[in-house]
Amino acid sequence: MPVPSEPTSFVVDTTHSPHAQLRPVPLRDVTLSDTFWQPRRRINQEKTLPSQYQHCETTGRVDNFRRASGKKDIPFEGIFFNDSDIYKWLEAAAWTLATENDPDLVQMVETVEQEIADAQQPDGYLNTYFMFDKAQDRWTNLKDMHELYCAGHFIQAAVAHYRATGKDNMLQVACRLANYISDTFGPKEEGKQYQTDGHEEIELALVELYRATGEAKYLKQAQFFIDVRGHGTIGGSSYHQDHKPVRELDRMTGHAVRAVYLNAGVADLLAETGEGALRTALDRLWDNMTTKQMYVSGGIGSRYEGEAFGKDYELPNERAYTETCAAIGSVMWNWRMLMLEGDSRYADFMELALYNGVMAGLSLDGQSYFYQNPLADDGTHRRQPWFGCACCPPNVARLLASLPAYFYSTSDKSVWVHLYAEGNARLDLPNGGSVAIEQTTRYPWDGDITLRLSEVEASGDFSLLVRIPSWCEEDAQVQVNGAGVQALVQPGTYAEVRRAWQTGDTVHLYLPMPVRRIVSHPYALENVGRVALMRGPLLYCLEAIDNLDIDLRDVMLPEQNELSAQYNANLLNGVVVLNGEAEVAAPEQGWQGQLYRTTVQASSVTPKSVSLTAIPYYAWANREPGQMQVWLRG
Amino acid sequence: MPVPSEPTSFVVDTTHSPHAQLRPVPLRDVTLSDTFWQPRRRINQEKTLPSQYQHCETTGRVDNFRRASGKKDIPFEGIFFNDSDIYKWLEAAAWTLATENDPDLVQMVETVEQEIADAQQPDGYLNTYFMFDKAQDRWTNLKDMHELYCAGHFIQAAVAHYRATGKDNMLQVACRLANYISDTFGPKEEGKQYQTDGHEEIELALVELYRATGEAKYLKQAQFFIDVRGHGTIGGSSYHQDHKPVRELDRMTGHAVRAVYLNAGVADLLAETGEGALRTALDRLWDNMTTKQMYVSGGIGSRYEGEAFGKDYELPNERAYTETCAAIGSVMWNWRMLMLEGDSRYADFMELALYNGVMAGLSLDGQSYFYQNPLADDGTHRRQPWFGCACCPPNVARLLASLPAYFYSTSDKSVWVHLYAEGNARLDLPNGGSVAIEQTTRYPWDGDITLRLSEVEASGDFSLLVRIPSWCEEDAQVQVNGAGVQALVQPGTYAEVRRAWQTGDTVHLYLPMPVRRIVSHPYALENVGRVALMRGPLLYCLEAIDNLDIDLRDVMLPEQNELSAQYNANLLNGVVVLNGEAEVAAPEQGWQGQLYRTTVQASSVTPKSVSLTAIPYYAWANREPGQMQVWLRG
């Protein structure tokens, strides 16, 4: 059993997890100073978090707590699971305060802390919906009413708050709530409710609470909530991941966010228990998701109906659901798998989802959001400043706030570099010693990365492992102090350089970024005969505003047409755009208003040449509305 | 104003409609003796209707009426709009009794008649859900609660019952209900509720009640319910076709069944009023539906979410919703357009929907049903014996029961032949005289059709107009008494032969039925590079059971490969199957579990030859489960 951790700004704390390969680096020990993430994190702090707080106030989300504590005699406002938005916001704010001195934000956080603490019931229960006339409905409909989901988000936020701020007031509330939950739910033999929630989240939260407190019963409770699934206690539907026991799951089904939150929780549990059946189940699920149910953007959950995974290869583009939260959940799950296994494929998919599936969900000004992230649009899908069901906005905020913690890990005598962006890090090696790293790069705009070990305090050899992304299909190079190294430099692995590192050593990583033409599995029917463009970790798309007077559905990109990449500092806060020649052939010339015809009626269309400009997919819908298209006729 | 009609078995009575081109033929005057429809109609009578009645009894649908009349003190059972299933069943049974002597069915109908009549309230109100504790909610939520929808189905059934049986007991109930509705809903100036129902159906029902009774206020009331739409009284959503006034609608949106029921009602109104703005609106909507939103099966409403029309060209195959009721609604609307305009395109689409979109909804044994009708499947989508929301089963039943009435029409000095199947008809010409026709054909299995005028009692010339289907792209021929005629024989028109017809004259129509390879508009993304097979009016598909050991997604049908058509009497109650050579190339050889890859990683796959057997799409899923595929790689 681990020692309870001192409050350290670990985002997911596998420090003492016996079955995790990698150890986390405190958020506070990584600083980004790049032009991609850091401006977004600043906007997150300065614009996103204050505006989200304001939305929470004006929509009654904070007032629901004031009502619950008896301070306000008002009706409950909004959706029954709105508490969770407050909790995710609190988590985001806490991670922000781990590194930033922001008195205004502190004040908002203190208000929220107080309202939450005051709303907790004497028995530990905390949910502002199930109060007063609804109090007798507490725990009566776990399948639909998200009580443990809300509790989970609070516990996760409270752990974050404790680690980020060092204050334990929220953690104490969380423990009282978790104790009450532990007393209520468990094996029938113990006289408890043998049930779980229709919306997963409590599982990963309880494992993290265990890690933060050392209290084994929280781990046991997380295990209970994982074990109880698949025994029909919440209806037995695949929508709720309740159709099979977790250890028997073989494909991703149902509500996408729930599914990935569950898997993140299972991975957390696995890091503590090492149970083989959980590991093989997660492997099957991950394979299914990444090879049969994932968009080229890293987005997941293709179906509008149920915000859900569909059948294998069911990946419509304009009708993609791909909830922002689901991509975030995929980052969370992949991160935990990476900590477990140290396999770079998890970092690859985490990076893919981060840059594309997640970041498309947020406007450049940090104040409007996509819930759904389609891969084609007719100009009608636009980001909104808020939602009735506002799960995505604070979810993006907490990911951005905690992002630096995902860049590096350590293991015995090894330092791992997962993500690339200019900045600094100070890494304590688990077996003693420390390393400070200065990362210099223009990533994601080019693949030149310099890692300077500005301070090495370690005796003997240790390894530096740098990720060679799987997208980097050709000629990746690693040099140390200007000379080539013996390390195996292979896409989709970490290149490991082991030596007695000295202060001032420099690793230069060169990841070529040619424009890649991506094709998809032929069972993904909407992409047949089509190509998508990627460069480095970024997916590209066409937007109408850059390609005037063209119906983007008609654009064809012949294989031989070259595309050039060029950085444009004045466009979309600075992006590399792709330019080239393409062809356009409007079908109407040959179709004349028909929807179907026999092949004998076929006629040919003469394509005309056009200039094409593609922008990064994450940046779409930040200018005037118009068509958008990821997959182009090849 | 028309004279109230004597009870004559007209299915849609345009006899006196001033703006309809065509006049209906009584159901009772057309007899089918073919091997396609007539066996289905017999099963409909002998199996489908009794089993549906039984379902209505066991699921409490009939008991809800007994409860409403105070005969049973039980809770309401099922969904709040379940009354409508009883009404559609009653309509189906009534049409059946128009021609069949069936004491068992008479007894069921009399039970239903009695329970309905007894459940009507003194003020004329009739809805078994809004009784007792729910009585005060009457008319309080028109958007969602389907009260006028249920009323419409009853009125439509009552009119059918009156015309089919000659008994006016249900018609009287309907008039009391319609009077109450007229007193309740109307212009604000009259102190009435300025509102309509979220689910259309009342409109066409009231026009038909007007036709059956001659009571002008019912027509006025139908017009009111059409005019009030689009003024936000039920929320202003396109889902409810309430986002624009009907006269401004320009594309099919929202819940598909509602949309086509509305349009059928508008067409009925137009037949009475001739208002140009309604005509142009219907033309726009019909163009949008048939050229941008219709499956090759004639099915409509592609989206699961909201059972709705999607965006233009949004036509997924495996994920097609294509509700059986929507295809039936399309038949209803197209029939009314045909009566209005006498344009064969409406008969073409009616026939397409009938044979494919509708009939796929019913098992060969007449006792299980599809709600959704996908165009591809992995073997998991199977017909069900009944549904909680059981709109489709009795809808199919009423269409089959009334089907003979859709075969012929008349106009001044003209007889119109719309559909082909062996049988007899006796047609009264509007201007006097009559014709008896014997139709001899194996249609839809071949296109040889003989129309023998077995009795002509008419003075002077009149025209026989025979439909040359638009699918018949080559060499259609029309002969009279063995000799060619001067008539213009052109696909997508009626070939008109005008002469002084004599008893014993014979028209021979030859409609060649080569196998047609159909391609679809390139914006229908799932069909890119694919072909569908049709022959005559029938769409074909591959089913796993006929094509063993092949993943049907991998089948490629090269353009040059010939397909032969062969009648197999022992298969699926007798069908023409298509046989030929195809190729199969499994993608996994080249893909190895990848979902995306760059084009430089592409590898080639050597296809292998296989024998292919295709069956009519309507007949799929009547044997053991397995893959089904309409669109094949071309």
Interface residues (C-beta under 8 A of the other chain):
Chain A: D287 T290 T291 K292 M294 V296 R303 Y304 E305 G310 K311 E314 P316 N317 E318 R319 D378 E473 R516 R517 I518 V519 S520 H521 P522 Y523 A524 L525 E526 V528 G529 V531 A532 R553 E559 P587 W591 G593 Q594 L595 Y596 R597 T598 T599 V600 Q601 A602 G634
Chain B: D287 T290 T291 K292 M294 V296 R303 Y304 E305 G310 K311 E314 P316 N317 E318 R319 D378 E473 R516 R517 I518 V519 S520 H521 P522 Y523 A524 L525 E526 V528 G529 V531 A532 R553 E559 P587 W591 G593 Q594 L595 Y596 R597 T598 T599 V600 Q601 A602 G634
